[in-house]
Amino acid sequence: MGEALDKVQKALDIEIEAIRYFRDNLDPKAEKAVELIFASSGKVIVTGVGKSGDVGKKIASTLSSTGTPAFFLHPSDAAHGDAGIVAQGDVVLAIGKSGESEELLNLIPTIKNLGAKLISLTANPDSRLAQDSDLVVLTPVLKEACPLELAPTSSTTIALMLGDAIAMALMEMRNFQKEDFALYHPAGRLGKRLSLRVDDVMRKGERLPKVFPEANLEVVLSEITAKLIGATAVVGRDDTLFGVITDYDVRKLLREGKFHSDTKASEMMNPKPVVFQSGIMAYDVLQAMERRERPISIAPIVDREKLLGFVSVHDLLQKGL
């Protein structure tokens, strides 16, 4: 084993041991912290300085994305007006291993004056931060992974894990479901699968390929070519869907010698195409198209029998489903 890898593994072992020690000695007040936040009528304001501040930003983000409105507030910014984000009914979650960071301590009177509750996550029960908090959750650190015992390593990992655990407990207590997660993550794959409807993806308006039943071969081919989806719908004057013609249908009839230039669209079309109703989830459409005994790559979208749009597997995959 290389010397560098040995040092990496040593650091990991130290942090793992510190995490186990923390878990085995978990402060029971962590439960009260969760209950206090859950009962709060306001939001959570997470604060911290340096590496603890970086951890706080992540915790605030995790809380917000799992149903507990939260913001990160840097103590220095708070002293220059950003403390206005704190309001009565809020809970401030302050992170500090030593509990003696001057910037953090300077924020405490403001928190009290604004009527917010203060929960501190600290390894020092005798710190000024702990003494001035409404609730203290101790985060004992067996040993930092830093060989000098100076750089925050195990301590920041523990604070981050506790913040995540608090967020997960609140998530369960709020009965936060996949559908809720999707609302907060509309750009993510899960969010798209749970929120994106086929109407949001389908081609419509000028991009919608359609011809009337009496259209000849030239018109059909022109529409298929112009709309770049490899098919066209055949519709009535009121957009009632009669059938679909794909470029495969055209090639097949041409190969079999069954039509000529004045063959009508009504003679070329498949009168019983696979269709999907407006309003269903786009991901369900993709699944249905791919899982058929003979997968299809395009399909019309209808409201009862009226054509509203066209969708292709390519369109759906491009949306990241």
C-alpha positions as CSV (number, residue, x, y, z in Angstrom):
1,M,0.0,0.0,0.0
2,G,1.3,3.4,-0.9
3,E,2.2,5.9,1.8
4,A,-0.4,8.5,0.5
5,L,-3.2,5.9,0.4
6,D,-2.3,4.8,3.9
7,K,-2.7,8.4,5.1
8,V,-6.0,8.7,3.4
9,Q,-7.3,5.5,5.0
10,K,-6.1,6.7,8.3
11,A,-8.0,9.9,8.0
12,L,-11.2,8.0,7.0
13,D,-10.8,5.6,9.9
14,I,-10.5,8.5,12.4
15,E,-13.7,10.2,11.0
16,I,-15.6,6.9,11.0
17,E,-14.6,6.3,14.6
18,A,-15.6,9.8,15.5
19,I,-19.0,9.3,13.8
20,R,-19.6,6.0,15.7
21,Y,-18.7,7.7,19.0
22,F,-21.1,10.5,18.2
23,R,-23.9,8.1,17.3
24,D,-23.4,6.0,20.4
25,N,-23.5,9.1,22.5
26,L,-26.2,11.0,20.7
27,D,-27.5,13.9,22.8
28,P,-31.2,13.2,23.6
29,K,-31.9,16.9,23.1
30,A,-31.7,16.2,19.4
31,E,-35.3,15.0,19.8
32,K,-36.3,18.3,21.4
33,A,-34.6,20.2,18.5
34,V,-36.7,18.4,16.0
35,E,-39.9,19.0,18.0
36,L,-39.1,22.7,18.4
37,I,-38.6,23.1,14.7
38,F,-41.7,21.1,13.8
39,A,-43.9,23.1,16.2
40,S,-42.5,26.4,14.9
41,S,-44.8,28.7,12.9
42,G,-41.9,30.3,11.1
43,K,-38.8,29.2,9.2
44,V,-35.4,27.9,10.1
45,I,-32.4,30.2,9.9
46,V,-29.1,28.3,9.8
47,T,-26.0,30.2,10.8
48,G,-22.3,29.5,11.3
49,V,-18.8,30.9,10.6
50,G,-16.0,29.4,8.4
51,K,-16.3,25.7,7.8
52,S,-19.4,25.5,10.1
53,G,-21.0,28.1,7.8
54,D,-20.3,26.0,4.8
55,V,-22.0,23.1,6.6
56,G,-24.9,25.4,7.5
57,K,-25.5,26.3,3.9
58,K,-25.9,22.6,3.0
59,I,-28.2,21.9,6.0
60,A,-30.4,24.9,5.1
61,S,-30.6,23.6,1.5
62,T,-31.5,20.1,2.7
63,L,-34.2,21.4,5.0
64,S,-35.8,23.6,2.3
65,S,-35.8,20.8,-0.3
66,T,-37.6,18.4,2.1
67,G,-40.4,20.5,3.4
68,T,-38.9,22.7,6.1
69,P,-38.4,26.3,4.8
70,A,-34.9,27.3,5.7
71,F,-32.3,30.0,4.9
72,F,-28.6,30.4,5.6
73,L,-27.6,33.7,7.3
74,H,-23.9,34.6,7.6
75,P,-23.3,36.3,11.0
76,S,-21.2,39.1,9.3
77,D,-24.0,39.8,6.8
78,A,-26.5,39.8,9.6
79,A,-24.6,42.7,11.2
80,H,-25.1,44.7,8.1
81,G,-28.9,44.4,7.6
82,D,-29.4,40.8,6.6
83,A,-30.7,40.0,10.1
84,G,-34.0,41.3,8.8
85,I,-34.7,37.8,7.5
86,V,-35.2,36.7,11.1
87,A,-38.7,37.1,12.5
88,Q,-40.7,36.1,15.6
89,G,-41.6,32.5,15.4
90,D,-38.5,31.5,13.6
91,V,-35.9,29.0,14.8
92,V,-32.2,29.8,14.5
93,L,-29.9,26.8,14.2
94,A,-26.4,28.0,15.1
95,I,-23.4,25.7,14.4
96,G,-20.1,26.1,16.1
97,K,-17.7,23.5,17.5
98,S,-16.1,25.8,20.1
99,G,-19.2,28.0,20.5
100,E,-16.9,31.0,21.0
101,S,-16.8,32.6,17.5
102,E,-17.1,36.3,18.0
103,E,-19.2,36.9,14.9
104,L,-21.7,34.2,16.0
105,L,-21.9,35.5,19.5
106,N,-22.6,39.0,18.3
107,L,-25.7,37.8,16.5
108,I,-27.3,36.3,19.6
109,P,-28.8,39.6,21.0
110,T,-30.4,40.3,17.7
111,I,-31.9,36.9,17.6
112,K,-33.3,37.3,21.0
113,N,-34.7,40.8,20.3
114,L,-36.4,39.6,17.1
115,G,-38.2,36.9,19.1
116,A,-36.7,33.8,17.5
117,K,-35.7,30.6,19.3
118,L,-32.0,29.7,19.3
119,I,-30.8,26.1,19.0
120,S,-27.0,25.5,19.0
121,L,-25.0,22.6,17.7
122,T,-21.7,22.7,19.6
123,A,-19.1,20.4,21.1
124,N,-18.6,22.8,24.0
125,P,-21.3,22.8,26.7
126,D,-19.6,25.6,28.6
127,S,-19.4,27.9,25.7
128,R,-21.1,31.3,25.6
129,L,-23.1,30.1,22.6
130,A,-24.4,27.2,24.6
131,Q,-25.2,29.3,27.7
132,D,-27.2,31.8,25.6
133,S,-29.2,29.2,23.6
134,D,-32.7,28.1,24.2
135,L,-31.7,24.5,23.4
136,V,-28.2,23.0,23.1
137,V,-27.5,19.8,21.2
138,L,-24.0,18.6,22.0
139,T,-21.9,17.3,19.1
140,P,-18.9,15.7,20.9
141,V,-15.9,15.1,18.7
142,L,-13.7,12.1,19.6
143,K,-10.8,13.3,17.4
144,E,-10.3,15.4,14.3
145,A,-8.8,13.7,11.3
146,C,-6.4,16.6,11.0
147,P,-2.9,15.4,12.3
148,L,-2.5,18.8,13.9
149,E,-6.0,18.6,15.5
150,L,-6.6,22.1,14.0
151,A,-8.5,21.8,10.7
152,P,-12.2,21.0,11.2
153,T,-12.8,17.5,9.8
154,S,-14.6,15.1,12.0
155,S,-16.4,18.0,13.7
156,T,-17.9,19.3,10.4
157,T,-18.8,15.8,9.3
158,I,-20.7,15.3,12.5
159,A,-22.5,18.6,12.3
160,L,-23.5,17.9,8.7
161,M,-24.8,14.4,9.6
162,L,-26.8,15.8,12.5
163,G,-28.3,18.5,10.3
164,D,-29.3,15.9,7.7
165,A,-30.7,13.6,10.3
166,I,-32.9,16.4,11.8
167,A,-34.1,17.3,8.2
168,M,-35.0,13.6,7.6
169,A,-36.9,13.3,10.9
170,L,-38.9,16.5,10.0
171,M,-39.5,15.1,6.5
172,E,-41.1,12.0,7.9
173,M,-43.1,14.0,10.5
174,R,-44.5,16.2,7.8
175,N,-45.4,13.2,5.7
176,F,-43.3,14.6,2.9
177,Q,-43.9,12.4,-0.2
178,K,-42.3,11.9,-3.6
179,E,-44.9,14.2,-5.2
180,D,-43.9,17.0,-2.7
181,F,-40.2,16.4,-3.5
182,A,-41.0,16.7,-7.2
183,L,-42.6,20.1,-6.7
184,Y,-39.4,21.4,-5.0
185,H,-37.1,19.7,-7.7
186,P,-38.8,20.4,-11.0
187,A,-35.5,20.2,-12.9
188,G,-34.5,16.9,-11.5
189,R,-35.3,13.6,-13.1
190,L,-37.7,12.5,-10.4
191,G,-39.3,15.9,-10.4
192,K,-39.9,15.7,-14.2
193,R,-41.3,12.2,-13.9
194,L,-43.7,13.2,-11.3
195,S,-44.7,16.7,-12.6
196,L,-44.3,16.8,-16.3
197,R,-47.4,16.1,-18.3
198,V,-47.5,15.0,-21.9
199,D,-49.2,18.3,-22.8
200,D,-46.0,20.0,-21.7
201,V,-43.9,18.0,-24.2
202,M,-46.1,17.4,-27.2
203,R,-45.7,19.2,-30.5
204,K,-48.7,21.5,-31.1
205,G,-49.7,24.5,-33.1
206,E,-47.5,25.1,-36.2
207,R,-45.3,22.1,-35.2
208,L,-48.2,19.7,-35.3
209,P,-48.3,17.5,-38.4
210,K,-51.7,16.9,-39.8
211,V,-53.5,16.5,-43.2
212,F,-57.1,16.1,-44.3
213,P,-58.3,12.7,-45.5
214,E,-58.4,13.8,-49.2
215,A,-54.7,15.0,-49.1
216,N,-52.6,13.3,-51.9
217,L,-49.2,11.7,-51.6
218,E,-47.3,14.9,-52.3
219,V,-49.1,16.7,-49.5
220,V,-48.6,13.8,-47.1
221,L,-44.9,13.5,-47.8
222,S,-44.5,17.3,-47.6
223,E,-46.1,17.4,-44.2
224,I,-44.1,14.5,-42.8
225,T,-40.9,16.1,-44.1
226,A,-41.7,19.6,-42.9
227,K,-42.7,18.7,-39.3
228,L,-39.7,16.4,-38.7
229,I,-41.4,13.8,-36.6
230,G,-41.7,11.0,-39.1
231,A,-45.5,11.0,-39.2
232,T,-48.6,13.0,-39.7
233,A,-52.1,12.8,-38.3
234,V,-55.1,12.5,-40.6
235,V,-57.9,14.7,-39.2
236,G,-61.3,16.1,-40.0
237,R,-62.1,19.8,-40.3
238,D,-62.8,19.9,-36.6
239,D,-59.5,18.1,-35.8
240,T,-61.2,14.8,-35.1
241,L,-58.5,12.2,-35.4
242,F,-59.1,9.6,-38.2
243,G,-55.7,8.0,-38.3
244,V,-52.0,8.3,-38.6
245,I,-49.5,7.9,-41.4
246,T,-45.9,7.3,-40.6
247,D,-43.0,7.4,-43.1
248,Y,-42.8,3.6,-42.5
249,D,-46.4,3.3,-43.8
250,V,-45.5,5.2,-46.9
251,R,-42.4,3.1,-47.6
252,K,-44.3,-0.1,-47.0
253,L,-47.1,0.8,-49.4
254,L,-44.5,1.9,-52.0
255,R,-42.6,-1.3,-51.6
256,E,-45.8,-3.3,-52.1
257,G,-46.8,-1.1,-55.1
258,K,-50.2,-0.4,-53.6
259,F,-50.6,3.3,-54.3
260,H,-49.8,6.0,-56.8
261,S,-49.5,9.8,-56.7
262,D,-53.2,10.5,-56.3
263,T,-53.6,8.0,-53.5
264,K,-55.5,9.7,-50.6
265,A,-54.4,10.1,-47.1
266,S,-57.5,8.1,-46.0
267,E,-56.2,5.2,-48.0
268,M,-52.7,5.3,-46.5
269,M,-53.5,5.8,-42.9
270,N,-53.6,3.5,-39.9
271,P,-57.1,4.0,-38.7
272,K,-56.4,2.6,-35.2
273,P,-53.2,4.2,-34.0
274,V,-52.0,4.0,-30.4
275,V,-53.1,7.3,-28.8
276,F,-52.7,8.9,-25.4
277,Q,-55.2,11.2,-23.6
278,S,-54.3,14.7,-22.7
279,G,-53.3,15.3,-19.1
280,I,-51.4,12.1,-18.4
281,M,-47.9,12.1,-17.1
282,A,-45.2,12.3,-19.8
283,Y,-43.2,9.5,-18.1
284,D,-46.1,7.2,-18.2
285,V,-46.4,7.8,-22.0
286,L,-42.7,7.0,-22.4
287,Q,-43.0,3.8,-20.5
288,A,-46.1,2.8,-22.4
289,M,-44.4,3.5,-25.8
290,E,-41.3,1.5,-24.9
291,R,-42.9,-1.5,-23.2
292,R,-45.3,-2.4,-25.9
293,E,-44.8,-5.8,-27.6
294,R,-43.9,-3.7,-30.7
295,P,-42.5,-0.4,-29.3
296,I,-43.7,2.8,-31.0
297,S,-41.7,6.0,-31.4
298,I,-44.5,8.5,-32.0
299,A,-48.1,8.9,-30.9
300,P,-50.9,11.4,-31.1
301,I,-52.3,13.1,-28.0
302,V,-56.0,13.6,-28.0
303,D,-58.9,14.9,-25.9
304,R,-61.4,12.2,-26.4
305,E,-61.2,12.1,-30.3
306,K,-59.9,15.5,-31.0
307,L,-56.2,15.8,-31.9
308,L,-54.2,18.1,-29.6
309,G,-50.6,17.2,-30.3
310,F,-48.0,14.7,-31.3
311,V,-45.2,13.3,-29.1
312,S,-42.1,11.2,-29.9
313,V,-39.8,9.1,-27.8
314,H,-37.1,11.5,-28.8
315,D,-39.1,14.4,-27.4
316,L,-39.6,12.6,-24.1
317,L,-36.0,11.5,-23.7
318,Q,-34.8,15.1,-24.5
319,K,-36.7,16.2,-21.4
320,G,-34.5,14.0,-19.2
321,L,-37.2,11.5,-18.3
